[in-house]
Amino acid sequence: MPVYDGTHSTPLHFLVMSNPSYYQHHVFFCVNQREGGRPCCFDKGAKNAQEHAKARIKQLDLSGAGKVRINQSGCLDRCEEGPVLVVYPEGVWYTYVDNADIDDIIDSHLVGGKPVERLKI
């Protein structure tokens, strides 16, 4: 375990940086549904895409601690660009059209470590 060296005004930065992530990749799909006709990820198939990603990750035996976690989230406030998902810890944001795009994100980014440039927002 690293030792706090006192170079930051608060040890919070040290605590965050010294604790490894529980998951290698944590993926959040916005599945928010807005009222009044405003654009939202739910209306663009986000729930089905999230379920597809979760099933595919399980099929590849990549789910669980130290691996990949697929979650749904409330509004990520980028619905106009959506549907959207974000991959942490990198903080890479994506939009997608169909399950083939989701598979590209899984294969290239989550498995291969290379973000999918054509889908980044």
Sequence and secondary structure as in RCSB ss.txt:
>XXXX:A:sequence
MPVYDGTHSTPLHFLVMSNPSYYQHHVFFCVNQREGGRPCCFDKGAKNAQEHAKARIKQLDLSGAGKVRINQSGC
LDRCEEGPVLVVYPEGVWYTYVDNADIDDIIDSHLVGGKPVERLKI
>XXXX:A:secstr
     S SSSTHHHHHHHS  SSSEEEEEE    STT   SGGGTHHHHHHHHHHHHHHTT BSTTSEEEEEES 
 S GGG SEEEEETTTEEEE SSHHHHHHIIIIIIITS   GGGB 
